[in-house]
Amino acid sequence: MQLTTIEGKFRAGTIVRSPEVTPEEVFVFLIRHVSGDWGDLNEHDWKLNDAALKHGGRLISQYGTNNGRVIWIITEADRSVTTILVPALY
């Protein structure tokens, strides 16, 4: 197994994905997420994430795929786990 470290604005912790999310999607969207690009969130939720990044709290991003699916990435407040899934599984 090859391990990769992604440097960003926060530590993603252990990364878990649902089977519906491809490894390629994980790679592309996780880089955006840890960089503070929250994707397709509205302005209010974007600001909530920015505040959680500074003061602690759960971080949530939403991205659309090329085939029209939606993917969520959720990093827990303690930054121990980041889950990548489709909304129907939440």
Rosetta constraint file for C-alpha pairs under 8 A:
AtomPair CA 6 CA 31 HARMONIC 7.18 0.50
AtomPair CA 7 CA 11 HARMONIC 7.70 0.50
AtomPair CA 7 CA 34 HARMONIC 7.62 0.50
AtomPair CA 8 CA 31 HARMONIC 7.69 0.50
AtomPair CA 8 CA 34 HARMONIC 4.91 0.50
AtomPair CA 8 CA 35 HARMONIC 4.98 0.50
AtomPair CA 8 CA 36 HARMONIC 7.88 0.50
AtomPair CA 9 CA 34 HARMONIC 5.78 0.50
AtomPair CA 9 CA 35 HARMONIC 5.57 0.50
AtomPair CA 9 CA 36 HARMONIC 6.57 0.50
AtomPair CA 10 CA 34 HARMONIC 6.10 0.50
AtomPair CA 10 CA 35 HARMONIC 7.97 0.50
AtomPair CA 10 CA 53 HARMONIC 7.58 0.50
AtomPair CA 10 CA 79 HARMONIC 7.71 0.50
AtomPair CA 11 CA 34 HARMONIC 7.50 0.50
AtomPair CA 11 CA 79 HARMONIC 6.02 0.50
AtomPair CA 11 CA 80 HARMONIC 7.97 0.50
AtomPair CA 12 CA 34 HARMONIC 6.97 0.50
AtomPair CA 12 CA 75 HARMONIC 6.48 0.50
AtomPair CA 12 CA 79 HARMONIC 5.68 0.50
AtomPair CA 12 CA 80 HARMONIC 6.77 0.50
AtomPair CA 12 CA 81 HARMONIC 6.29 0.50
AtomPair CA 12 CA 82 HARMONIC 5.61 0.50
AtomPair CA 13 CA 79 HARMONIC 5.56 0.50
AtomPair CA 13 CA 80 HARMONIC 4.34 0.50
AtomPair CA 13 CA 81 HARMONIC 4.71 0.50
AtomPair CA 13 CA 82 HARMONIC 6.25 0.50
AtomPair CA 14 CA 80 HARMONIC 6.11 0.50
AtomPair CA 14 CA 81 HARMONIC 4.60 0.50
AtomPair CA 14 CA 82 HARMONIC 6.09 0.50
AtomPair CA 15 CA 81 HARMONIC 5.90 0.50
AtomPair CA 15 CA 82 HARMONIC 4.87 0.50
AtomPair CA 15 CA 83 HARMONIC 5.96 0.50
AtomPair CA 15 CA 84 HARMONIC 7.62 0.50
AtomPair CA 16 CA 81 HARMONIC 7.36 0.50
AtomPair CA 16 CA 82 HARMONIC 6.20 0.50
AtomPair CA 16 CA 83 HARMONIC 4.79 0.50
AtomPair CA 16 CA 84 HARMONIC 6.18 0.50
AtomPair CA 17 CA 21 HARMONIC 6.51 0.50
AtomPair CA 17 CA 26 HARMONIC 7.70 0.50
AtomPair CA 17 CA 83 HARMONIC 5.66 0.50
AtomPair CA 17 CA 84 HARMONIC 4.56 0.50
AtomPair CA 17 CA 85 HARMONIC 5.86 0.50
AtomPair CA 18 CA 83 HARMONIC 7.97 0.50
AtomPair CA 18 CA 84 HARMONIC 6.42 0.50
AtomPair CA 18 CA 85 HARMONIC 5.16 0.50
AtomPair CA 18 CA 86 HARMONIC 7.53 0.50
AtomPair CA 20 CA 85 HARMONIC 7.24 0.50
AtomPair CA 20 CA 86 HARMONIC 7.12 0.50
AtomPair CA 21 CA 25 HARMONIC 6.34 0.50
AtomPair CA 21 CA 26 HARMONIC 6.85 0.50
AtomPair CA 21 CA 71 HARMONIC 7.65 0.50
AtomPair CA 21 CA 84 HARMONIC 7.26 0.50
AtomPair CA 21 CA 85 HARMONIC 6.39 0.50
AtomPair CA 21 CA 86 HARMONIC 7.34 0.50
AtomPair CA 22 CA 26 HARMONIC 6.34 0.50
AtomPair CA 23 CA 27 HARMONIC 6.27 0.50
AtomPair CA 24 CA 28 HARMONIC 6.33 0.50
AtomPair CA 25 CA 29 HARMONIC 5.89 0.50
AtomPair CA 25 CA 30 HARMONIC 7.98 0.50
AtomPair CA 25 CA 65 HARMONIC 7.96 0.50
AtomPair CA 26 CA 30 HARMONIC 5.56 0.50
AtomPair CA 26 CA 84 HARMONIC 7.18 0.50
AtomPair CA 27 CA 31 HARMONIC 6.32 0.50
AtomPair CA 28 CA 32 HARMONIC 6.74 0.50
AtomPair CA 29 CA 33 HARMONIC 6.10 0.50
AtomPair CA 29 CA 63 HARMONIC 7.20 0.50
AtomPair CA 30 CA 34 HARMONIC 6.15 0.50
AtomPair CA 30 CA 73 HARMONIC 7.55 0.50
AtomPair CA 31 CA 35 HARMONIC 6.12 0.50
AtomPair CA 32 CA 36 HARMONIC 6.54 0.50
AtomPair CA 32 CA 37 HARMONIC 5.10 0.50
AtomPair CA 32 CA 38 HARMONIC 7.16 0.50
AtomPair CA 32 CA 39 HARMONIC 7.67 0.50
AtomPair CA 33 CA 37 HARMONIC 5.37 0.50
AtomPair CA 33 CA 38 HARMONIC 5.76 0.50
AtomPair CA 33 CA 39 HARMONIC 7.72 0.50
AtomPair CA 33 CA 61 HARMONIC 6.39 0.50
AtomPair CA 33 CA 73 HARMONIC 7.33 0.50
AtomPair CA 36 CA 50 HARMONIC 7.71 0.50
AtomPair CA 37 CA 61 HARMONIC 7.77 0.50
AtomPair CA 38 CA 46 HARMONIC 6.45 0.50
AtomPair CA 38 CA 49 HARMONIC 7.74 0.50
AtomPair CA 38 CA 60 HARMONIC 7.07 0.50
AtomPair CA 38 CA 61 HARMONIC 4.47 0.50
AtomPair CA 38 CA 62 HARMONIC 6.45 0.50
AtomPair CA 38 CA 63 HARMONIC 7.95 0.50
AtomPair CA 39 CA 61 HARMONIC 5.84 0.50
AtomPair CA 39 CA 62 HARMONIC 5.28 0.50
AtomPair CA 39 CA 63 HARMONIC 5.23 0.50
AtomPair CA 40 CA 61 HARMONIC 7.36 0.50
AtomPair CA 40 CA 62 HARMONIC 5.32 0.50
AtomPair CA 40 CA 63 HARMONIC 5.64 0.50
AtomPair CA 40 CA 64 HARMONIC 7.42 0.50
AtomPair CA 41 CA 45 HARMONIC 5.95 0.50
AtomPair CA 41 CA 46 HARMONIC 5.90 0.50
AtomPair CA 41 CA 61 HARMONIC 6.84 0.50
AtomPair CA 41 CA 62 HARMONIC 6.18 0.50
AtomPair CA 42 CA 46 HARMONIC 6.12 0.50
AtomPair CA 43 CA 47 HARMONIC 6.21 0.50
AtomPair CA 44 CA 48 HARMONIC 6.33 0.50
AtomPair CA 45 CA 49 HARMONIC 6.27 0.50
AtomPair CA 46 CA 50 HARMONIC 6.33 0.50
AtomPair CA 47 CA 51 HARMONIC 6.16 0.50
AtomPair CA 48 CA 52 HARMONIC 6.12 0.50
AtomPair CA 49 CA 53 HARMONIC 6.01 0.50
AtomPair CA 49 CA 57 HARMONIC 7.94 0.50
AtomPair CA 49 CA 58 HARMONIC 7.53 0.50
AtomPair CA 49 CA 59 HARMONIC 5.46 0.50
AtomPair CA 49 CA 60 HARMONIC 6.90 0.50
AtomPair CA 50 CA 54 HARMONIC 6.53 0.50
AtomPair CA 51 CA 55 HARMONIC 5.92 0.50
AtomPair CA 51 CA 56 HARMONIC 7.52 0.50
AtomPair CA 52 CA 56 HARMONIC 4.57 0.50
AtomPair CA 52 CA 57 HARMONIC 4.46 0.50
AtomPair CA 52 CA 58 HARMONIC 6.41 0.50
AtomPair CA 52 CA 59 HARMONIC 6.64 0.50
AtomPair CA 52 CA 77 HARMONIC 7.99 0.50
AtomPair CA 53 CA 57 HARMONIC 6.93 0.50
AtomPair CA 53 CA 59 HARMONIC 7.31 0.50
AtomPair CA 56 CA 77 HARMONIC 6.05 0.50
AtomPair CA 56 CA 78 HARMONIC 7.64 0.50
AtomPair CA 57 CA 76 HARMONIC 7.18 0.50
AtomPair CA 57 CA 77 HARMONIC 4.17 0.50
AtomPair CA 57 CA 78 HARMONIC 7.40 0.50
AtomPair CA 58 CA 74 HARMONIC 7.12 0.50
AtomPair CA 58 CA 75 HARMONIC 5.76 0.50
AtomPair CA 58 CA 76 HARMONIC 4.78 0.50
AtomPair CA 58 CA 77 HARMONIC 4.10 0.50
AtomPair CA 58 CA 78 HARMONIC 7.80 0.50
AtomPair CA 59 CA 73 HARMONIC 7.99 0.50
AtomPair CA 59 CA 74 HARMONIC 5.67 0.50
AtomPair CA 59 CA 75 HARMONIC 5.08 0.50
AtomPair CA 59 CA 76 HARMONIC 6.65 0.50
AtomPair CA 59 CA 77 HARMONIC 7.06 0.50
AtomPair CA 60 CA 72 HARMONIC 6.96 0.50
AtomPair CA 60 CA 73 HARMONIC 5.63 0.50
AtomPair CA 60 CA 74 HARMONIC 4.54 0.50
AtomPair CA 60 CA 75 HARMONIC 6.51 0.50
AtomPair CA 61 CA 72 HARMONIC 5.62 0.50
AtomPair CA 61 CA 73 HARMONIC 5.12 0.50
AtomPair CA 61 CA 74 HARMONIC 6.60 0.50
AtomPair CA 62 CA 70 HARMONIC 6.87 0.50
AtomPair CA 62 CA 71 HARMONIC 5.72 0.50
AtomPair CA 62 CA 72 HARMONIC 4.61 0.50
AtomPair CA 62 CA 73 HARMONIC 6.50 0.50
AtomPair CA 63 CA 70 HARMONIC 5.73 0.50
AtomPair CA 63 CA 71 HARMONIC 5.28 0.50
AtomPair CA 63 CA 72 HARMONIC 6.53 0.50
AtomPair CA 64 CA 68 HARMONIC 6.11 0.50
AtomPair CA 64 CA 69 HARMONIC 5.74 0.50
AtomPair CA 64 CA 70 HARMONIC 4.64 0.50
AtomPair CA 64 CA 71 HARMONIC 6.33 0.50
AtomPair CA 65 CA 69 HARMONIC 5.27 0.50
AtomPair CA 65 CA 70 HARMONIC 6.26 0.50
AtomPair CA 65 CA 71 HARMONIC 7.42 0.50
AtomPair CA 69 CA 86 HARMONIC 7.86 0.50
AtomPair CA 70 CA 86 HARMONIC 6.14 0.50
AtomPair CA 70 CA 87 HARMONIC 7.04 0.50
AtomPair CA 71 CA 84 HARMONIC 7.00 0.50
AtomPair CA 71 CA 85 HARMONIC 5.71 0.50
AtomPair CA 71 CA 86 HARMONIC 4.76 0.50
AtomPair CA 71 CA 87 HARMONIC 6.66 0.50
AtomPair CA 72 CA 84 HARMONIC 5.81 0.50
AtomPair CA 72 CA 85 HARMONIC 5.44 0.50
AtomPair CA 72 CA 86 HARMONIC 5.89 0.50
AtomPair CA 72 CA 87 HARMONIC 6.37 0.50
AtomPair CA 73 CA 82 HARMONIC 6.79 0.50
AtomPair CA 73 CA 83 HARMONIC 5.64 0.50
AtomPair CA 73 CA 84 HARMONIC 4.50 0.50
AtomPair CA 73 CA 85 HARMONIC 6.55 0.50
AtomPair CA 74 CA 82 HARMONIC 5.44 0.50
AtomPair CA 74 CA 83 HARMONIC 5.22 0.50
AtomPair CA 74 CA 84 HARMONIC 6.57 0.50
AtomPair CA 75 CA 79 HARMONIC 5.99 0.50
AtomPair CA 75 CA 80 HARMONIC 7.65 0.50
AtomPair CA 75 CA 81 HARMONIC 5.82 0.50
AtomPair CA 75 CA 82 HARMONIC 4.14 0.50
AtomPair CA 75 CA 83 HARMONIC 6.44 0.50
AtomPair CA 76 CA 80 HARMONIC 6.40 0.50
AtomPair CA 76 CA 81 HARMONIC 5.78 0.50
AtomPair CA 76 CA 82 HARMONIC 6.40 0.50
AtomPair CA 85 CA 89 HARMONIC 6.82 0.50
AtomPair CA 85 CA 90 HARMONIC 7.63 0.50
AtomPair CA 86 CA 90 HARMONIC 7.34 0.50
